[in-house]
């Protein structure tokens, strides 16, 4: 069960819609808005970033939100954009449906710098 008072961040959920290259050969990704949701964002501690006895440099935050049919369509090719003056962006690395009960999702993400 997620307490509402910890879900204090408003996020835009976006999915990768097109991937192309610009004139310089750099990837130019286009994103489609899936919706907005409240979520809890927690930075990962060192021991939480360990996967198979190795530090995973692709993980920086755990984002928890309530499951719904829109959120369920998010994939590791998606991103989450914080709706605030800072506009932080998190690239989705993995999505876990906690206890397979369609109630809570834990999203492991890497914050863009």
Protein Blocks (a to p, Z undefined) as FASTA:
>chain_A
ZZfklmmcccdddddfbdcddfkopacdddddfbdcddddddddfklmpgghiacfkbcb
dcdddddfklmmpcfkbccddddfkopacddfbdcdehhlomaccddddddZZ
